């Protein structure tokens, strides 16, 4: 099976941490926040539940009309852009294998997403997606195929300077499989994938949103 990539396009206030701690307690002391500020040059993001509002389990974002950017997500990406950090989306898109939308349709959604980001002075460096069904490839998370392909495509990218941010156990497992640091986004409980408790325990950090984490780690 072939890994799919959408080519990159051209090219703040983030949410307050006072109401809710941004990070898991206790932190993984092997990777304190200072490690992120000094070392991270590539940030890998899951899409649904991290950048945009996640659909209920068993449903997919099939068109731009279904795509709703989460509060603060674009501003968080813009902040990372200003630091010179490369931003790469890695997303499972099993709805293609299920026949619910096409790769061309997914491309339209991603162009809409890019346009929303550009409007907030933010941009992505690449989007990788897996269109395959479960157990049909080596790229569907929790397998690390998309991450490894990005390491090959981006000279200098590797586990030591990369961070995986996702809202599901499969995201955390994929990041850990490469040896990179991981962040669990503990978002909307009503759309959370099974395995959230395990993901929290495995991740190096956790936060209620991408915006909160970027504020705490890189702000």
Secondary structure, DSSP 8 states (H G I E B T S, - for coil): ---EEE----------SSSS-SS-SS--GGG-HHHHHHH--EEEE-SBTTTB----TT----SGGG--B-TTHHHHHHHHHHTT-EEEEEEE-HHHHTTSS-HHHHHHHHHHHHHHHHTTT---SEEEEE---TTS-SSSTTS-HHHHHHHHHSTT--GGGEEEEESSHHHHHHHHHHT-EEEEE---GGG--TTHHHHHHHSSEEES-HHHHHHHHH-
